[in-house]
């Protein structure tokens, strides 16, 4: 999956939750041990670029939804 595709997918899912208005999607090329992270203070879902590039849209979507669940709690 490309970074642009992952960004579009994440924005689509983010838009499903009005309570997450103002949150953004970011990518990290530095992370090595995690697939994604929810940054509450920055109001951002951060996905690891190398994971996105090496995996299918189904796996990336799973991580996006997982991190969105953290943001919702």
N, C-alpha and C positions, 0 to 999 in steps of 0.2 A: 504494500500500500504506500502511496506517496504521502508526503507531508501535507500537501494541499487537499488531498482526499480525506485525510484524517481530520484536518481542520474543519472541512465542510461537514463531515459526519458529527464531530463534536459540537459544532455550532448548532446543528439540527437538534441534537438531543438537549443541549443547553436551553434552547428556545422553548422546549416543552415544559419548562418549570419557571413560571413567572417570578417565583420567589428568589430565583438566581439571576434576576436582571442586574446587569452591571458586572457580572463575572466574565472572565475572559479565558481563552484557551492559549496556552503557551507550549513551547517545545524546548527540551533541554538536550544538548549534545554532550553534556558533561556527566550526566547520571549513568551509572553502570550497574547498580544493584537493584534498581527499582524500575517498574514499568510505567508508573505514573504516581502523582502525588497531588493532594488537595492542599492548597496554600490559603488558609482562611484569611490571614491578614492582608494578603495581596488580592484576595478574591479571584484566585486563578486555579485552573486545573492545568497541571503541567504533565505532558507526556514525554517519554524518552524517545528521542528521534531514532536511535538505532533499533529500538523495539518496533516502532511504527514501520520503518523501512523493511524490516525482515519478516513481518507477519501479515496475515490475511486481515481483511476488514472485519471479519467476525471476532477475531481475537482482540483487535484494537477496540472494537465497539464494547466488548466485555470490560476492558479496563476503563474506558470512558464512563460507562454506566456505574462501575464500582466507585470511581472517584466522585462522580456526581452524587452518589448516595452519601458519601462522606460530607459533601458540601450541604446537603439537605438536612443533616442531623444537627 
